[in-house]
């Protein structure tokens, strides 16, 4: 199977978007088709050999349903937009000359995109002008004392406000589209005119059109604001070529190339700083707004913004493998993983409108059979109300928009959720199995405690640092970091490694030993017992025992509050680790975790997660980890969570949720965001269906009019959209 993505330029009707997806999905050569209305994206899965056939059939379906919509290749659209941004940033000197050829090649696309956004604003301005004019005519029809001029003014207002609805309705009728919202509105208002309700027909059409305009503007603004949360793609990379600084697309930069990043610019690729120092704003990647200091030797991620100075970075990954490219790929593919709620709404909308239209016909005809056809006008009016109410746009727009806004809100916190399916699963999470090393702990050696004997703690660290200064072992580096001072070249001599035991050196005329207990005992030095569960090194100076230093994997500062926050929202935390039971118990107790399993191999972790899933029949189980060995468990759990900064590519690929800031407190935040999103999605479903059913009932009983019916359609859709946007608020 292969996947082809199309961009439906100019698609503004959610109901039509749903119909396009259904029609494409019904094609024999298509495995499945999904519509992302927010980004006007149609995703089609099919056999590799069917690409050209699929494209022609998709275009035929779109032309029939929405003749004004243009079908374009989505990847080509991305390239056009990137070239537009790339060309736009060149404004002077040799850089302008360097890209002159590109301007000629892509000038059409550049103007094409620009004219598209410009055309949208012009279209809105024209619609507002004609609706205002139609409103003035309608107002005059209500205040003038003469019946005939008033009728003419009302019909003129109807025609000016709704001529495009009439044209679209007649076109859809010719194409056999009986359940299009424009056709339903056309039949309802023409019916009102036929029954003599001229002013009501004009007012309903005007209100419907104004509501549709507000709905379009709201969706367009939400589309831009939510998409902006996830726009990380750098516009260019600055490199030195033939002695000159030039800007080139990030895709053209190779591993090992040196790029220059100036103040205010975004890092286009991953790499290591080789010159300069600065502060980086990493909030776009991690959600953390505190600047991070970087200098020579610091590894940096693409997508971060340089706040001060100029730094030179040696590129470590090509653009396609960079952090920002991985994030963009996750976000792009998120819409394909639809939640069960979203799938239900799609199926529901397919049945709902025809059912309501049938009810409208029955409501018109059945009472007349019993009460006589002299009552036909009254029951026809009530049937017309059903037609106006029947459009499911409120659900078709607001449900996907709610999920998309929730994904955007999570991304603001440095949490990447791979689709609506993951949002829905997270909201049902009742237990979290979590790997210890690299998730609850930092995954690196550090000094945990010191036990000096007859000397100060700083003196003990100094002796150990002197001995370890000739080693690159993680233990040595941790001790040197804890000591925190530079060691002069003349302070230490005769540094040597005693293989398997430790280090020795001479400082101040005294021999210093640092290593295992056996190293000191072999040199006739009595060592005090240390029952620490951590890795311990013993230190002696001049034949005298000086104390011990315990090193281990330091617990993350945020881990304890993360466990507490999870407990507060009803989620049990279970720790899984391959470490010793004694170490696991100490970490679990310090974090407030009551249940843990130690000495586990990767396959044992899978077994424990499956066991937990069997126990938690009423809820879903998440697993959070970071290493390659965690990938099988991440993939097996109901919800897989990976650390995005420290995590392996395999773990990130297998996960449903990626924490770009490596902060365990992001897990309860992700659950909170998911639950809030699902709460709002359910609110919209209940609100939209509730109002529609209520107005239908009132209409059938004769207590509702066209105004209420239009509110049940357009008004409810607009309110549902505004409510859905709350999902993006953190």
C-alpha positions as CSV (number, residue, x, y, z in Angstrom):
1,X,0.0,0.0,0.0
2,X,1.0,3.6,-0.6
3,X,-0.3,6.9,0.6
4,X,-1.1,9.9,-1.6
5,X,-2.0,13.3,0.0
6,X,-4.0,16.0,-1.9
7,X,-4.5,19.6,-1.0
8,X,-8.1,20.8,-1.8
9,X,-7.5,24.5,-2.3
10,X,-10.5,26.6,-1.7
11,X,-12.4,23.9,0.3
12,X,-14.6,25.8,2.8
13,X,-17.6,23.5,3.3
14,X,-17.1,20.8,6.0
15,X,-20.2,18.9,4.9
16,X,-18.9,18.8,1.3
17,X,-15.4,17.8,2.6
18,X,-17.0,14.8,4.4
19,X,-18.9,13.8,1.2
20,X,-15.7,14.0,-0.8
21,X,-13.9,11.7,1.7
22,X,-16.9,9.2,1.6
23,X,-17.0,9.2,-2.2
24,X,-13.3,8.6,-2.5
25,X,-13.4,6.0,0.2
26,X,-16.1,4.1,-1.8
27,X,-13.8,3.8,-4.9
28,X,-12.9,0.1,-5.5
29,X,-9.2,0.9,-5.9
30,X,-9.0,2.8,-2.6
31,X,-8.2,1.1,0.6
32,X,-9.2,4.1,2.8
33,X,-9.6,7.9,2.6
34,X,-9.6,10.4,5.4
35,X,-10.3,14.2,5.2
36,X,-8.4,16.7,7.4
37,X,-10.8,19.7,6.9
38,X,-8.7,22.0,9.1
39,X,-5.7,21.8,6.7
40,X,-7.8,21.0,3.6
41,X,-5.9,17.7,3.3
42,X,-7.3,14.5,1.7
43,X,-5.3,11.3,2.6
44,X,-5.8,8.4,0.3
45,X,-4.3,4.9,0.8
46,X,-4.1,2.7,-2.3
47,X,-1.9,0.3,-4.3
48,X,1.3,1.9,-5.7
49,X,0.2,1.3,-9.3
50,X,-3.0,3.2,-9.0
51,X,-1.6,6.7,-8.5
52,X,-2.6,8.2,-11.8
53,X,-6.0,6.5,-11.8
54,X,-6.7,7.7,-8.2
55,X,-5.8,11.3,-9.0
56,X,-8.2,11.5,-12.0
57,X,-11.0,9.9,-10.0
58,X,-10.4,12.2,-7.0
59,X,-10.5,15.3,-9.3
60,X,-13.7,14.0,-10.9
61,X,-15.4,13.6,-7.5
62,X,-14.2,17.0,-6.3
63,X,-15.3,18.7,-9.6
64,X,-18.8,17.2,-9.2
65,X,-19.2,18.1,-5.6
66,X,-17.2,21.4,-5.4
67,X,-16.4,22.7,-8.9
68,X,-14.6,25.7,-7.5
69,X,-12.1,23.6,-5.5
70,X,-8.7,22.8,-7.0
71,X,-7.0,19.5,-6.3
72,X,-3.2,19.8,-5.9
73,X,-0.5,17.5,-4.7
74,X,0.1,18.2,-1.0
75,X,3.9,17.8,-1.1
76,X,4.1,20.2,-4.0
77,X,2.0,22.7,-2.0
78,X,4.6,22.3,0.9
79,X,7.5,23.0,-1.5
80,X,5.7,26.0,-3.0
81,X,5.1,27.5,0.5
82,X,8.7,26.8,1.5
83,X,10.1,28.4,-1.7
84,X,7.8,31.4,-1.1
85,X,9.2,31.8,2.4
86,X,12.7,31.2,1.2
87,X,12.6,33.8,-1.6
88,X,10.8,36.3,0.6
89,X,13.7,36.4,3.1
90,X,16.3,37.4,0.5
91,X,16.3,41.2,0.3
92,X,19.8,42.4,-0.5
93,X,23.3,41.9,-2.0
94,X,24.7,38.6,-3.2
95,X,22.0,36.6,-1.4
96,X,19.4,38.3,-3.7
97,X,21.5,37.4,-6.7
98,X,22.1,33.9,-5.5
99,X,18.3,33.2,-5.5
100,X,17.4,35.2,-8.6
101,X,17.1,32.0,-10.7
102,X,14.8,30.5,-8.1
103,X,12.5,33.5,-8.3
104,X,12.0,32.9,-12.0
105,X,11.3,29.2,-11.5
106,X,8.9,29.5,-8.6
107,X,7.5,33.0,-9.3
108,X,4.2,31.5,-10.4
109,X,3.8,29.5,-7.2
110,X,4.8,32.5,-5.1
111,X,2.1,34.8,-6.6
112,X,-0.3,31.8,-6.6
113,X,-0.1,31.5,-2.8
114,X,-0.1,35.2,-2.2
115,X,-3.1,35.8,-4.5
116,X,-4.9,32.9,-2.7
117,X,-4.8,34.6,0.7
118,X,-5.3,38.0,-0.8
119,X,-8.3,36.6,-2.7
120,X,-9.8,35.2,0.5
121,X,-9.8,38.6,2.2
122,X,-11.2,40.3,-0.9
123,X,-14.0,37.7,-1.1
124,X,-14.9,38.3,2.6
125,X,-14.9,42.1,2.0
126,X,-17.3,41.6,-1.0
127,X,-19.6,39.3,1.0
128,X,-19.8,41.8,3.9
129,X,-20.6,44.6,1.5
130,X,-23.4,42.7,-0.2
131,X,-24.9,41.5,3.1
132,X,-24.9,45.0,4.4
133,X,-26.7,46.2,1.2
134,X,-29.2,43.3,1.5
135,X,-29.7,44.2,5.1
136,X,-30.6,47.8,4.2
137,X,-33.1,46.6,1.6
138,X,-34.6,44.2,4.1
139,X,-34.9,47.0,6.8
140,X,-36.6,49.3,4.2
141,X,-39.1,46.5,3.4
142,X,-40.1,46.4,7.1
143,X,-40.6,50.2,7.5
144,X,-42.3,51.3,4.2
145,X,-46.1,51.4,4.4
146,X,-46.8,50.0,0.9
147,X,-47.2,46.2,0.5
148,X,-46.0,45.8,-3.1
149,X,-42.7,47.8,-2.8
150,X,-42.1,46.0,0.5
151,X,-42.5,42.6,-1.2
152,X,-40.1,43.6,-4.0
153,X,-37.5,44.9,-1.6
154,X,-37.7,41.7,0.5
155,X,-37.2,39.6,-2.7
156,X,-34.3,41.8,-3.8
157,X,-32.7,41.4,-0.4
158,X,-33.2,37.6,-0.7
159,X,-31.6,37.6,-4.2
160,X,-28.6,39.8,-3.3
161,X,-27.9,37.9,0.0
162,X,-28.5,34.4,-1.4
163,X,-27.9,34.3,-5.2
164,X,-24.7,32.1,-4.7
165,X,-26.7,29.7,-2.5
166,X,-29.4,29.4,-5.2
167,X,-26.7,28.8,-7.9
168,X,-24.9,26.2,-5.8
169,X,-28.2,24.5,-4.9
170,X,-29.4,24.2,-8.5
171,X,-25.9,22.9,-9.6
172,X,-26.0,20.3,-6.8
173,X,-29.5,19.3,-7.8
174,X,-28.3,18.6,-11.3
175,X,-25.5,16.5,-9.9
176,X,-27.9,14.5,-7.7
177,X,-26.7,15.9,-4.4
178,X,-30.0,15.9,-2.5
179,X,-28.6,16.5,1.0
180,X,-26.4,19.5,0.5
181,X,-26.9,22.4,2.9
182,X,-27.3,25.0,0.1
183,X,-30.0,22.9,-1.5
184,X,-31.8,22.4,1.8
185,X,-31.7,26.2,2.5
186,X,-32.9,26.9,-1.1
187,X,-35.9,24.6,-0.8
188,X,-36.8,25.9,2.7
189,X,-36.6,29.6,1.6
190,X,-38.4,29.1,-1.7
191,X,-41.0,27.2,0.1
192,X,-41.4,30.1,2.5
193,X,-41.8,32.5,-0.5
194,X,-44.4,30.2,-2.0
195,X,-46.3,30.3,1.3
196,X,-46.2,34.1,1.2
197,X,-43.5,34.6,3.9
198,X,-41.4,37.0,1.8
199,X,-39.7,38.9,4.6
200,X,-39.0,35.8,6.6
201,X,-37.4,34.1,3.6
202,X,-35.2,37.1,3.0
203,X,-34.3,37.4,6.7
204,X,-33.5,33.7,7.0
205,X,-31.3,33.7,3.9
206,X,-29.5,36.8,5.2
207,X,-29.0,35.4,8.6
208,X,-27.8,32.1,7.2
209,X,-25.3,33.8,4.9
210,X,-23.9,36.0,7.7
211,X,-23.6,33.0,10.0
212,X,-21.8,31.1,7.2
213,X,-19.4,34.0,6.8
214,X,-18.7,34.2,10.5
215,X,-18.2,30.4,10.5
216,X,-15.7,30.6,7.6
217,X,-13.8,33.4,9.2
218,X,-13.7,31.6,12.6
219,X,-12.5,28.3,11.0
220,X,-9.9,30.2,8.9
221,X,-8.5,32.0,11.9
222,X,-8.5,28.9,14.1
223,X,-6.8,27.0,11.3
224,X,-4.0,29.6,11.1
225,X,-3.7,30.1,14.9
226,X,-3.5,26.3,15.6
227,X,-1.2,25.5,12.7
228,X,1.1,28.4,13.8
229,X,1.6,26.5,17.1
230,X,3.3,23.8,15.2
231,X,5.1,25.7,12.5
232,X,8.8,25.0,13.2
233,X,10.3,24.7,9.8
234,X,13.3,27.1,9.4
235,X,13.3,29.3,6.3
236,X,17.0,29.0,5.5
237,X,20.4,27.8,6.6
238,X,23.3,30.3,6.5
239,X,26.7,28.8,5.4
240,X,30.0,30.2,4.1
241,X,30.5,29.4,0.4
242,X,33.4,30.7,-1.6
243,X,34.2,33.1,1.1
244,X,30.7,34.6,1.2
245,X,27.8,34.1,3.5
246,X,24.8,32.6,1.6
247,X,21.4,31.3,2.5
248,X,20.3,28.0,1.2
249,X,17.3,25.7,1.9
250,X,18.0,23.5,5.0
251,X,17.5,20.4,2.9
252,X,20.7,21.2,0.9
253,X,23.0,21.2,4.0
254,X,25.1,18.1,4.5
255,X,26.4,16.5,7.7
256,X,29.7,18.1,8.8
257,X,28.8,21.5,7.2
258,X,29.3,24.6,9.3
259,X,26.3,26.9,9.6
260,X,26.2,30.4,11.1
261,X,23.2,31.4,13.3
262,X,22.8,35.0,14.1
263,X,20.8,36.6,16.9
264,X,17.0,36.3,16.3
265,X,17.4,33.4,13.9
266,X,16.1,29.9,14.3
267,X,18.5,26.9,14.2
268,X,17.8,25.1,11.0
269,X,19.5,21.8,11.8
270,X,20.8,19.7,14.7
271,X,24.5,20.0,15.5
272,X,27.2,21.0,18.0
273,X,28.4,24.5,18.7
274,X,32.0,24.9,17.6
275,X,32.4,28.7,18.1
276,X,30.7,31.4,20.1
277,X,28.3,31.3,23.1
278,X,24.7,32.4,23.4
279,X,21.3,31.8,25.0
280,X,18.7,29.7,23.1
281,X,14.9,30.0,23.3
282,X,13.9,26.3,23.2
283,X,10.2,26.9,23.9
284,X,9.2,25.9,20.4
285,X,10.6,22.4,21.0
286,X,10.3,21.9,24.7
287,X,7.6,24.2,25.8
288,X,10.1,25.7,28.4
289,X,10.4,29.5,28.2
290,X,13.6,29.8,30.3
291,X,16.6,30.5,28.0
292,X,19.3,27.8,27.8
293,X,23.0,28.8,27.8
294,X,25.1,27.2,25.0
295,X,28.8,27.4,24.3
296,X,31.5,25.4,22.5
297,X,30.8,21.7,22.7
298,X,27.1,22.1,23.4
299,X,24.7,20.0,21.3
300,X,21.8,22.0,20.0
301,X,18.5,21.1,18.3
302,X,16.9,22.6,15.3
303,X,13.8,24.7,15.9
304,X,15.4,26.7,18.8
305,X,15.9,30.4,18.4
306,X,19.3,32.1,19.0
307,X,18.7,35.1,21.4
308,X,22.1,36.8,21.4
309,X,25.4,36.8,19.6
310,X,26.6,34.7,16.7
311,X,27.3,31.0,17.0
312,X,28.8,28.5,14.5
313,X,27.3,25.0,14.5
314,X,28.7,21.8,12.9
315,X,25.7,20.0,11.5
316,X,25.3,16.5,12.9
317,X,22.1,15.4,11.1
318,X,20.6,16.1,7.6
319,X,17.4,18.1,7.7
320,X,15.2,15.0,7.1
321,X,16.7,13.4,10.3
322,X,16.7,16.6,12.5
323,X,14.5,17.2,15.5
324,X,12.3,19.7,13.7
325,X,11.7,17.4,10.7
326,X,10.7,14.6,13.0
327,X,8.3,16.9,14.9
328,X,6.8,18.2,11.6
329,X,6.3,14.7,10.3
330,X,4.6,13.6,13.5
331,X,2.2,16.6,13.4
332,X,1.5,16.1,9.6
333,X,0.6,12.5,10.3
334,X,-1.5,13.2,13.4
335,X,-4.7,13.9,11.5
336,X,-4.6,10.3,10.0
337,X,-5.1,8.7,13.4
338,X,-8.8,9.5,14.0
339,X,-10.4,8.9,17.4
340,X,-13.4,6.6,17.7
341,X,-15.5,9.7,18.6
342,X,-14.4,11.3,15.3
343,X,-15.2,8.2,13.3
344,X,-18.6,7.9,15.0
345,X,-19.4,11.5,14.0
346,X,-18.4,10.7,10.3
347,X,-20.7,7.6,10.3
348,X,-23.5,9.5,12.1
349,X,-23.4,12.5,9.7
350,X,-23.8,10.0,6.8
351,X,-27.1,8.7,8.2
352,X,-28.3,11.7,10.1
353,X,-29.1,14.2,7.3
354,X,-31.1,11.7,5.1
355,X,-33.0,10.6,8.2
356,X,-34.0,14.2,9.0
357,X,-35.0,14.9,5.4
358,X,-37.2,11.8,5.5
359,X,-38.7,13.0,8.8
360,X,-39.4,16.4,7.1
361,X,-41.3,14.7,4.3
362,X,-43.3,12.5,6.6
363,X,-44.1,15.5,8.9
364,X,-45.5,17.3,5.9
365,X,-47.5,14.5,4.4
366,X,-48.8,12.3,7.3
367,X,-50.7,15.0,9.2
368,X,-52.4,16.0,5.9
369,X,-53.6,12.4,5.4
370,X,-55.5,12.6,8.7
371,X,-56.4,16.3,8.9
372,X,-57.0,17.0,5.2
373,X,-54.8,18.7,2.6
374,X,-56.3,22.1,3.5
375,X,-53.6,22.0,6.3
376,X,-50.8,21.4,3.8
377,X,-49.3,24.9,3.9
378,X,-48.9,24.8,7.7
379,X,-47.3,21.3,7.7
380,X,-45.1,22.2,4.7
381,X,-43.7,25.1,6.7
382,X,-42.9,22.8,9.6
383,X,-41.3,20.3,7.2
384,X,-39.2,23.1,5.8
385,X,-37.9,23.9,9.3
386,X,-36.6,20.3,9.5
387,X,-34.7,20.8,6.3
388,X,-32.9,23.9,7.6
389,X,-32.0,22.2,10.9
390,X,-30.7,19.0,9.3
391,X,-27.2,20.1,8.2
392,X,-24.7,18.4,10.5
393,X,-22.0,21.1,10.0
394,X,-21.7,21.9,13.8
395,X,-20.5,18.4,14.4
396,X,-18.5,17.9,11.2
397,X,-16.5,21.0,11.9
398,X,-16.2,21.3,15.7
399,X,-15.2,17.7,16.5
400,X,-12.1,17.5,14.3
401,X,-11.3,21.1,15.2
402,X,-11.5,20.3,18.9
403,X,-9.0,17.4,18.5
404,X,-6.7,19.5,16.4
405,X,-6.9,22.4,18.9
406,X,-6.1,19.9,21.7
407,X,-3.0,18.7,19.8
408,X,-2.0,22.3,19.2
409,X,-2.4,23.2,22.9
410,X,-0.3,20.2,23.9
411,X,2.4,21.2,21.5
412,X,2.7,24.6,23.2
413,X,3.8,22.6,26.3
414,X,6.4,20.6,24.4
415,X,4.1,17.6,24.2
416,X,3.6,16.0,20.8
417,X,0.4,13.9,20.6
418,X,0.2,11.8,17.4
419,X,-3.4,12.3,16.5
420,X,-6.9,12.3,17.9
421,X,-6.7,8.6,18.7
422,X,-3.9,9.3,21.2
423,X,-5.9,12.2,22.7
424,X,-8.9,9.9,23.3
425,X,-6.7,7.1,24.7
426,X,-4.9,9.5,27.0
427,X,-8.2,10.8,28.4
428,X,-9.0,7.2,29.5
429,X,-5.6,6.5,31.1
430,X,-5.8,5.0,34.6
431,X,-2.3,3.7,35.1
432,X,1.2,4.7,34.1
433,X,4.1,2.1,33.9
434,X,7.3,4.1,33.8
435,X,10.9,3.2,33.1
436,X,13.3,4.4,35.8
437,X,16.6,5.2,34.1
438,X,16.4,8.3,31.8
439,X,12.7,8.9,32.6
440,X,12.4,9.3,36.4
441,X,16.1,9.7,36.7
442,X,18.6,11.7,34.6
443,X,20.2,8.6,33.1
444,X,23.7,9.9,33.9
445,X,26.2,9.3,36.8
446,X,26.4,12.1,39.4
447,X,27.6,12.4,43.0
448,X,24.8,11.4,45.3
449,X,26.5,11.7,48.7
450,X,30.0,12.0,50.4
451,X,31.2,10.6,53.7
452,X,34.5,12.4,54.6
453,X,36.5,11.2,57.6
454,X,38.5,13.8,59.6
455,X,38.5,16.2,56.5
456,X,36.0,18.5,54.8
457,X,33.7,17.4,52.0
458,X,35.5,19.8,49.6
459,X,38.9,18.3,50.6
460,X,37.6,14.8,49.9
461,X,36.3,15.8,46.5
462,X,39.6,17.5,45.7
463,X,41.6,14.3,46.5
464,X,39.3,12.2,44.4
465,X,39.3,14.8,41.5
466,X,43.2,14.8,41.6
467,X,43.3,11.0,41.1
468,X,40.5,10.9,38.5
469,X,41.7,13.8,36.4
470,X,43.5,11.4,34.1
471,X,40.4,9.3,33.3
472,X,37.4,9.7,31.0
473,X,35.3,7.2,32.8
474,X,31.7,8.4,33.7
475,X,32.6,8.1,37.4
476,X,35.7,10.2,36.9
477,X,33.8,12.9,35.0
478,X,31.1,13.0,37.6
479,X,33.6,13.5,40.4
480,X,35.4,16.3,38.4
481,X,32.0,18.0,37.8
482,X,31.1,17.8,41.5
483,X,34.6,19.3,42.5
484,X,33.9,22.1,40.0
485,X,37.4,23.6,39.9
486,X,40.1,23.6,37.3
487,X,43.1,21.4,38.2
488,X,46.5,23.1,37.4
489,X,49.0,21.1,35.4
490,X,51.6,21.4,38.2
491,X,49.3,20.2,41.1
492,X,49.2,16.5,40.2
493,X,51.8,14.1,39.0
494,X,52.3,10.3,38.4
495,X,48.6,9.7,37.5
496,X,48.1,6.1,36.7
497,X,45.2,3.7,36.3
498,X,45.1,0.4,38.3
499,X,43.1,-1.7,35.9
500,X,39.8,-2.9,37.4
501,X,40.5,-1.2,40.7
502,X,40.8,2.6,40.3
503,X,43.2,5.5,40.0
504,X,46.3,6.8,41.8
505,X,48.4,10.0,41.7
506,X,50.8,12.1,43.7
507,X,49.8,15.6,44.9
508,X,51.6,17.7,47.5
509,X,54.2,14.9,48.0
510,X,51.5,12.5,49.1
511,X,50.1,9.5,47.2
512,X,46.3,9.5,46.6
513,X,44.3,6.4,45.9
514,X,40.7,6.5,44.6
515,X,38.7,3.4,43.6
516,X,37.3,0.2,45.0
517,X,37.7,-0.9,48.6
518,X,40.1,-3.6,47.5
519,X,42.5,-1.0,46.1
520,X,42.9,0.6,49.5
521,X,43.1,-2.7,51.4
522,X,45.8,-3.9,49.0
523,X,47.8,-0.9,50.1
524,X,47.4,-1.7,53.8
525,X,44.7,1.0,54.4
526,X,41.8,0.1,56.7
527,X,38.4,1.1,55.1
528,X,35.2,1.8,57.0
529,X,32.2,-0.2,55.8
530,X,29.7,1.6,53.5
531,X,26.4,-0.1,52.9
532,X,25.2,2.4,50.3
533,X,23.1,0.9,47.4
534,X,24.9,3.3,45.0
535,X,28.3,2.8,43.3
536,X,30.9,3.8,45.9
537,X,34.5,4.9,45.5
538,X,36.9,5.1,48.4
539,X,39.6,7.7,48.9
540,X,42.9,7.6,50.8
541,X,45.7,10.2,51.0
542,X,49.2,9.6,52.3
543,X,48.2,6.1,53.6
544,X,45.3,7.5,55.6
545,X,41.6,6.7,54.8
546,X,39.8,10.0,53.9
547,X,36.2,8.8,53.2
548,X,33.9,7.6,50.5
549,X,31.9,9.1,47.6
550,X,28.6,7.5,46.4
551,X,27.6,8.0,42.8
552,X,24.4,7.0,41.1
553,X,21.7,8.0,38.6
554,X,20.3,11.2,40.0
555,X,16.5,11.4,40.3
556,X,15.0,14.2,38.2
557,X,13.8,17.2,40.3
558,X,10.3,17.0,38.6
559,X,9.8,13.3,39.1
560,X,8.2,13.5,42.6
561,X,5.8,16.2,41.6
562,X,4.9,14.3,38.5
563,X,4.0,11.1,40.5
564,X,2.0,13.2,42.9
565,X,0.1,15.0,40.1
566,X,-0.7,11.7,38.5
567,X,-2.0,10.4,41.8
568,X,-4.1,13.5,42.2
569,X,-5.9,12.9,38.9
570,X,-6.5,9.2,39.7
571,X,-3.6,7.6,37.8
572,X,-1.5,4.9,39.5
573,X,2.3,5.0,38.8
574,X,4.2,1.7,38.5
575,X,8.0,1.7,38.1
576,X,9.7,-0.8,35.9
577,X,13.5,-1.1,35.8
578,X,16.4,-3.4,35.0
579,X,18.3,-2.1,38.0
580,X,18.9,-3.9,41.3
581,X,15.9,-4.3,43.7
582,X,17.7,-2.3,46.4
583,X,18.2,0.7,44.1
584,X,14.7,0.4,42.7
585,X,13.2,0.4,46.2
586,X,15.1,3.5,47.2
587,X,14.0,5.4,44.1
588,X,10.4,4.3,44.5
589,X,10.2,5.3,48.1
590,X,11.7,8.7,47.5
591,X,9.2,9.4,44.8
592,X,6.2,8.0,46.6
593,X,5.7,5.0,44.2
594,X,4.2,2.0,46.0
595,X,4.5,-0.6,43.2
596,X,7.7,-1.4,41.3
597,X,9.4,-4.2,39.5
598,X,13.2,-4.5,39.3
599,X,15.8,-6.6,37.4
600,X,13.6,-6.7,34.3
601,X,14.8,-7.4,30.8
602,X,12.9,-5.7,27.9
603,X,10.6,-8.8,27.4
604,X,9.9,-8.8,31.1
605,X,8.7,-5.2,30.9
606,X,6.3,-6.1,28.2
607,X,5.0,-8.9,30.4
608,X,4.5,-6.6,33.3
609,X,2.7,-4.0,31.1
610,X,0.4,-6.7,29.7
611,X,-0.3,-7.9,33.3
612,X,-1.2,-4.3,34.3
613,X,-3.4,-4.0,31.2
614,X,-5.3,-7.1,32.3
615,X,-5.8,-5.7,35.8
616,X,-7.0,-2.3,34.6
617,X,-10.0,-3.6,32.6
618,X,-11.8,-0.3,33.2
619,X,-9.1,2.0,31.9
620,X,-6.1,2.2,29.7
621,X,-2.4,1.7,30.6
622,X,0.4,4.1,29.4
623,X,4.1,3.4,29.4
624,X,6.8,6.0,29.4
625,X,10.4,5.3,28.5
626,X,13.3,6.6,26.5
627,X,15.7,3.9,25.3
628,X,15.8,1.5,22.4
629,X,15.1,-1.3,24.9
630,X,11.8,0.5,25.8
631,X,10.5,0.6,22.2
632,X,8.7,-2.8,22.4
633,X,6.9,-1.8,25.6
634,X,6.0,1.6,24.2
635,X,4.5,-0.1,21.2
636,X,2.6,-2.7,23.3
637,X,1.0,-0.3,25.8
638,X,-2.4,1.3,25.2
639,X,-0.5,4.6,25.1
640,X,3.2,4.8,24.5
641,X,5.1,7.9,25.8
642,X,8.7,8.6,24.8
643,X,11.2,11.2,25.9
644,X,11.9,13.3,22.8
645,X,15.2,15.0,23.8
646,X,17.0,12.1,25.2
647,X,14.9,9.3,23.7
648,X,16.1,7.0,20.9
649,X,14.6,7.4,17.4
650,X,13.1,3.9,17.7
651,X,11.3,4.8,21.0
652,X,10.0,8.1,19.5
653,X,8.8,6.4,16.4
654,X,6.9,3.7,18.4
655,X,5.3,6.3,20.8
656,X,1.8,7.9,20.7
657,X,3.0,10.8,22.7
658,X,6.5,12.5,22.7
659,X,7.8,14.7,25.5
660,X,10.2,17.1,23.8
661,X,11.3,18.7,27.2
662,X,12.1,15.3,28.8
663,X,10.1,16.5,31.8
664,X,8.0,13.8,33.6
665,X,5.5,16.5,34.8
666,X,4.5,16.8,31.1
667,X,2.7,13.4,31.5
668,X,0.0,14.7,33.9
669,X,-0.2,17.8,31.7
670,X,-0.8,15.7,28.6
671,X,-3.5,13.7,30.4
672,X,-5.1,17.0,31.6
673,X,-5.1,18.4,28.0
674,X,-6.6,15.2,26.6
675,X,-9.3,15.0,29.2
676,X,-10.2,18.7,28.7
677,X,-10.3,18.1,24.9
678,X,-12.6,15.1,25.2
679,X,-14.8,17.1,27.7
680,X,-15.2,19.9,25.1
681,X,-15.7,17.5,22.2
682,X,-18.5,15.8,24.2
683,X,-20.0,19.2,25.1
684,X,-20.2,20.0,21.4
685,X,-21.9,16.7,20.6
686,X,-24.5,17.1,23.3
687,X,-25.0,20.8,22.6
688,X,-25.3,20.5,18.8
689,X,-27.6,17.5,18.9
690,X,-29.6,18.7,21.9
691,X,-30.4,22.1,20.3
692,X,-31.2,20.6,16.9
693,X,-33.5,18.0,18.4
694,X,-35.2,20.6,20.7
695,X,-35.9,22.9,17.7
696,X,-37.1,20.0,15.6
697,X,-39.6,19.1,18.4
698,X,-40.7,22.7,18.7
699,X,-41.0,23.0,15.0
700,X,-43.1,19.8,14.7
701,X,-45.4,21.2,17.5
702,X,-45.7,24.6,15.7
703,X,-43.7,26.6,18.3
704,X,-40.6,27.3,16.2
705,X,-40.0,29.5,13.2
706,X,-37.3,29.9,10.5
707,X,-35.2,32.1,12.7
708,X,-34.9,29.4,15.4
709,X,-34.2,26.8,12.7
710,X,-31.3,28.8,11.2
711,X,-29.9,29.3,14.7
712,X,-30.1,25.6,15.2
713,X,-27.9,25.2,12.1
714,X,-25.5,28.2,11.7
715,X,-25.7,29.6,15.2
716,X,-25.0,26.2,16.9
717,X,-22.1,25.6,14.4
718,X,-20.5,28.9,15.2
719,X,-20.8,28.4,19.0
720,X,-19.4,24.9,18.7
721,X,-16.4,26.2,16.8
722,X,-15.7,28.8,19.4
723,X,-16.0,26.2,22.1
724,X,-13.7,23.8,20.3
725,X,-11.0,26.5,20.2
726,X,-10.8,26.4,24.0
727,X,-9.0,23.1,23.6
728,X,-5.9,25.0,22.5
729,X,-5.8,27.1,25.7
730,X,-3.2,25.8,28.1
